[in-house]
Amino acid sequence: MGDLLTTGQAAIMLRSSRAHVVDLCLRGLLPYVRVGGQRRIRRADVEALIQPGLSRDETESLWLHRAVAGKVVANPPALLAAAAINLRRLRRLHPSGENWEWLDRWDALLDDGVEAVLDALTSNSEHAVGLRRASPFAGVLSEVERRTILLAYAESRRGHARRMRADQLERVLRSV
């Protein structure tokens, strides 16, 4: 629960008003959960807004893995078993190197259970982005589901401004 922030705490981090944070939540730009009727926001999601570091490929991967998370929620034993099988296959394909470290981390996450896996699939954190690069959830989404998600992602980006450089973002945040 210590990783969940109130809208007021998120507003302080974002140097904005609480109303602006609520608006971001309502527009779907800032994921939240309700705890006792109040919105709670993951610290990693707020930090990702402060320093939006996801590339287009990483964002597409996040969208795809959020869909995978939905399937994990619907049938945890089957999806975690499929991931474990894929991990064994990936270990045979990559007996050493950088991928091995991420495969070890996935192994530990699968042992930690559904909550840990869901966090890795849906978080904007740097660690989760690295994990998704070596995801053991290949084949969970059908090709039709995959195309539908990528099309929805492309549609959501239509008309959006380009990503701001870090130095520009810092200047804007200071001026607010």
MIDOKE-624554 format. One line per 10 residues: number of its first residue (from 1); their letters; for each residue z, y, x of N, C-alpha, C. Coordinates in steps of 0.001 Angstrom, whole numbers, plus 500000, padded with zeros to 6 digits. Layout:
BEGIN
NUM) A) Z Y X Z Y X Z Y X; ... .
END
This chain:
BEGIN
1) MGDLLTTGQA) 500000 498814 500821 500000 500000 500000 500000 501251 500866; 500431 501153 502148 500471 502294 503036 499098 502816 503390; 498059 502003 503179 496700 502414 503474 496065 503157 502300; 496754 503192 501162 496242 503890 499988 496822 505294 499921; 495958 506263 499659 496365 507666 499600 496313 508170 498163; 497132 509161 497868 497026 509860 496584 495849 510820 496683; 495421 511355 495561 494335 512341 495594 494776 513585 496361; 496048 513929 496277 496564 515076 497022 496506 514860 498523; 496889 513662 498970 496829 513345 500394 495382 513330 500888; 494478 512772 500063 493057 512764 500421 492527 514195 500515 .
11) AIMLRSSRAH) 492949 515059 499600 492510 516457 499608 492953 517145 500895; 494163 516876 501349 494646 517468 502599 493774 517011 503764; 493485 515710 503807 492643 515191 504891 491245 515791 504856; 490712 515989 503635 489350 516507 503491 489290 518036 503531; 490480 518659 503588 490565 520121 503548 489859 520660 502306; 490191 520062 501192 489592 520465 499920 490681 520457 498846; 490271 520739 497626 491235 520715 496520 491367 519302 495967; 492458 519058 495276 492662 517785 494605 491575 517577 493556; 491191 518655 492867 490135 518563 491847 488811 518110 492465; 488524 518576 493685 487294 518163 494365 487338 516666 494669 .
21) VVDLCLRGLL) 488505 516167 495091 488660 514744 495384 488453 513921 494106; 489037 514384 493002 488862 513690 491720 487380 513679 491344; 486699 514805 491550 485267 514883 491256 484489 513878 492106; 484815 513768 493394 484153 512781 494257 484372 511369 493733; 485582 511108 493255 485894 509786 492688 485069 509526 491432; 485032 510504 490549 484325 510334 489274 482815 510191 489471; 482289 510823 490506 480854 510729 490793 480496 509459 491554; 481510 508668 491922 481258 507413 492625 481066 507580 494120; 481336 508764 494652 481157 509009 496076 482386 508635 496892; 483501 508433 496211 484746 508061 496872 485392 506947 496047 .
31) PYVRVGGQRR) 485311 505701 496534 485882 504581 495776 487398 504733 495621; 487913 504290 494485 489356 504373 494247 489798 503228 493355; 491101 503024 493318 491708 502069 492393 492777 502820 491622; 493175 502285 490501 494250 502901 489729 495525 502096 489956; 496588 502815 490270 497903 502211 490454 498845 502995 489549; 499320 502344 488495 500202 503031 487556 499551 504242 486908; 498265 504169 486643 497561 505279 486001 497097 506366 486960; 497486 506292 488221 497104 507297 489223 496003 506744 490123; 495105 507618 490568 494060 507204 491500 494656 507030 492895; 494231 505959 493568 494603 505733 494958 493324 505447 495731 .
41) IRRADVEALI) 493236 506027 496909 492014 505974 497703 492344 505388 499072; 491487 504482 499546 491720 503897 500869 491507 504957 501952; 492414 504960 502909 492332 505905 504030 490977 505787 504736; 490481 504572 504946 489202 504365 505639 488055 505047 504896; 488100 505051 503560 487036 505695 502790 487082 507216 502936; 488284 507774 502989 488418 509226 503194 487947 509581 504598; 488359 508805 505588 487945 509060 506962 486428 508961 507107; 485808 508046 506363 484354 507912 506418 483663 509159 505866; 484276 509823 504896 483714 511076 504387 483855 512199 505415; 484940 512178 506157 485169 513214 507164 484149 513073 508288 .
51) QPGLSRDETE) 483931 511868 508721 482965 511621 509777 481998 510543 509300; 481008 510948 508512 480079 509953 507976 479207 509380 509086; 479591 508212 509583 478902 507659 510730 478001 506491 510424; 477802 506167 509170 476974 505009 508863 475502 505382 508905; 474742 504590 509626 473291 504770 509644 472719 504236 508329; 471444 504424 508145 470791 503915 506934 470937 502391 506846; 470717 501707 507961 470831 500237 507968 472259 499792 507659; 473235 500494 508224 474633 500148 507979 475012 500393 506518; 474461 501454 505936 474742 501746 504537 474093 500705 503628; 472866 500312 503947 472213 499247 503183 473032 497964 503269 .
61) SLWLHRAVAG) 473501 497656 504465 474321 496463 504657 475602 496551 503825; 476200 497737 503781 477406 497927 502972 477108 497659 501506; 476005 498188 500998 475637 497959 499594 475448 496466 499332; 474749 495781 500225 474525 494341 500051 475844 493566 500098; 476708 493935 501023 477974 493221 501150 478939 493534 500005; 478811 494698 499402 479620 494973 498213 479184 494059 497062; 477891 493768 496992 477418 492810 495986 477946 491409 496301; 477968 491055 497572 478535 489767 497988 480011 489718 497588; 480712 490844 497768 482135 490895 497395 482324 490577 495919; 481414 491059 495094 481477 490737 493666 481380 489239 493424 .
71) KVVANPPALL) 480527 488583 494186 480391 487131 494054 481636 486412 494581; 482234 486959 495638 483460 486366 496183 484563 486435 495133; 484669 487584 494458 485692 487749 493421 485464 486740 492290; 484209 486514 491939 483888 485602 490835 484175 484142 491170; 484002 483763 492449 484193 482362 492819 484658 482257 494275; 485904 482635 494550 486384 482668 495947 486236 481359 496714; 486657 480203 496166 486580 478977 496979 485150 478650 497431; 484198 478768 496529 482816 478404 496871 482229 479359 497915; 482482 480663 497750 481896 481636 498672 482551 481587 500050; 483863 481381 500094 484525 481272 501395 484110 479980 502099 .
81) AAAAINLRRL) 483891 478918 501343 483410 477661 501932 481998 477836 502487; 481131 478538 501743 479762 478801 502220 479804 479629 503504; 480705 480617 503559 480827 481445 504761 481295 480608 505944; 482216 479697 505709 482717 478834 506788 481598 477941 507327; 480773 477422 506434 479625 476594 506852 478651 477438 507669; 478358 478648 507183 477459 479542 507926 478034 479910 509289; 479350 480083 509365 479983 480393 510656 479744 479277 511668; 479904 478038 511224 479667 476901 512131 478218 476903 512613; 477297 477182 511696 475869 477230 512060 475603 478366 513047; 476189 479537 512794 476005 480688 513686 476590 480417 515071 .
91) RRLHPSGENW) 477681 479696 515136 478281 479357 516441 477349 478462 517258; 476650 477565 516560 475684 476722 517272 474505 477560 517777; 474070 478548 516971 472951 479400 517364 473329 480392 518464; 474575 480832 518482 475051 481834 519452 476284 481274 520182; 476067 480382 521161 477209 479749 521828 478046 480705 522686; 477523 481885 522974 478297 482861 523752 477745 484254 523467; 478379 485250 524067 477907 486620 523931 478711 487426 522933; 478199 488619 522636 478908 489561 521765 479138 488993 520370; 478167 488261 519829 478312 487705 518479 479496 486750 518377; 479793 486050 519475 480891 485077 519461 482204 485755 519089 .
101) EWLDRWDALL) 482442 486945 519638 483672 487685 519340 483760 488009 517843; 482660 488445 517252 482664 488780 515822 482819 487529 514974; 482242 486424 515426 482406 485165 514696 483860 484717 514727; 484533 484916 515854 485978 484622 515934 486752 485479 514929; 486366 486744 514830 487053 487644 513894 486820 487204 512451; 485585 486772 512143 485323 486266 510792 486153 485019 510515; 486253 484142 511511 487076 482939 511368 488500 483314 510971; 489064 484280 511676 490433 484723 511386 490522 485336 509992; 489512 486118 509609 489516 486726 508268 489461 485678 507172; 488624 484669 507363 488537 483605 506360 489877 482898 506222 .
111) DDGVEAVLDA) 490584 482736 507340 491919 482123 507296 492931 483034 506604; 492734 484364 506720 493654 485327 506094 493493 485398 504580; 492375 484928 504062 492204 484868 502620 491269 485909 502031; 491183 485864 500720 490212 486649 499960 490376 488150 500174; 491601 488658 500141 491817 490108 500276 491254 490634 501588; 491507 489939 502685 491020 490368 503997 489497 490336 504043; 488907 489310 503457 487451 489192 503419 486851 490324 502582; 487446 490592 501421 486937 491664 500561 487005 493008 501263; 488060 493246 502012 488172 494505 502749 487043 494630 503770; 486754 493561 504493 485675 493583 505491 484312 493790 504835 .
121) LTSNSEHAVG) 484134 493239 503656 482846 493357 502968 482614 494740 502382; 483687 495470 502070 483531 496720 501309 483977 497980 502037; 484593 497861 503181 485147 499022 503876 484078 499762 504683; 484296 501066 504855 483431 501889 505703 483938 501953 507139; 485039 501287 507437 485643 501395 508764 484693 500852 509831; 484884 501335 511042 484052 500914 512175 484154 499408 512400; 485369 498872 512262 485586 497438 512451 484792 496631 511420; 484828 497058 510161 484100 496347 509105 482595 496427 509324; 482108 497569 509797 480674 497713 510090 480270 496693 511155; 481089 496551 512195 480810 495568 513237 480823 494151 512706 .
131) LRRASPFAGV) 481786 493860 511848 481855 492525 511249 480599 492208 510441; 480140 493171 509660 478972 492919 508803 477697 492662 509605; 477657 493115 510849 476472 492845 511690 476345 491358 512001; 477451 490639 511966 477453 489193 512233 477977 488452 511002; 477511 488855 509845 478035 488339 508584 477720 486860 508365; 478718 486099 507948 478486 484695 507615 478095 484496 506146; 477715 485576 505467 477393 485478 504045 475897 485484 503768; 475106 485134 504776 473652 485055 504595 473336 484012 503532; 472402 484331 502668 471974 483394 501640 472793 483429 500365; 473856 484236 500332 474684 484322 499123 473932 485046 498009 .
141) LSEVERRTIL) 473191 486089 498396 472399 486825 497407 470989 486238 497365; 470457 486116 496166 469071 485664 496048 468155 486794 496507; 466911 486472 496762 465957 487495 497194 465777 488564 496109; 465798 488163 494849 465681 489122 493742 466898 490051 493724; 468086 489494 493890 469300 490325 493927 469246 491295 495101; 468818 490778 496247 468718 491612 497435 467775 492781 497222; 466586 492499 496708 465604 493566 496450 466120 494569 495438; 466785 494095 494394 467329 494975 493357 468368 495928 493951; 469230 495414 494801 470265 496238 495428 469643 497271 496358; 468685 496850 497176 468048 497788 498098 467258 498857 497351 .
151) LAYAESRRGH) 466653 498483 496239 465946 499464 495417 466936 500463 494804; 468073 499971 494336 469113 500858 493785 469633 501794 494864; 469794 501283 496078 470242 502129 497182 469214 503229 497457; 467954 502856 497544 466899 503842 497807 466872 504895 496700; 467019 504458 495465 467030 505390 494337 468229 506341 494410; 469370 505832 494847 470564 506673 494943 470406 507746 496012; 469577 507502 496996 469380 508453 498097 468314 509495 497774; 467531 509269 496744 466451 510188 496399 467037 511563 496096; 466504 512556 496746 466942 513915 496485 468197 514317 497242; 468780 513413 498022 469978 513755 498794 469578 514463 500075 .
161) ARRMRADQLE) 470441 515298 500541 470207 515989 501803 470318 515007 502960; 469711 515376 504068 469830 514546 505261 471242 514620 505817; 471602 513607 506592 472914 513594 507231 473046 514770 508174; 474215 515349 508183 474496 516495 509031 474961 516017 510405; 474540 516732 511448 475031 516421 512790 476534 516654 512834; 477213 515934 513712 478679 516002 513791 479175 517417 514066; 478501 518145 514974 478958 519505 515289 478778 520443 514100; 477692 520264 513335 477488 521075 512134 478546 520763 511087; 478821 519483 510915 479834 519076 509934 481194 519671 510282; 481527 519628 511569 482813 520178 512005 482892 521674 511702 .
171) RVLRSV) 481817 522420 511945 481794 523865 511642 481964 524125 510164; 481297 523324 509337 481400 523498 507885 482819 523210 507420; 483399 522126 507916 484754 521768 507508 485764 522830 507939; 485563 523438 509099 486461 524503 509555 486344 525739 508680; 485143 526003 508183 484941 527235 507402 485458 527113 505971; 485713 525901 505524 486184 525706 504143 487674 525929 504041 .
END
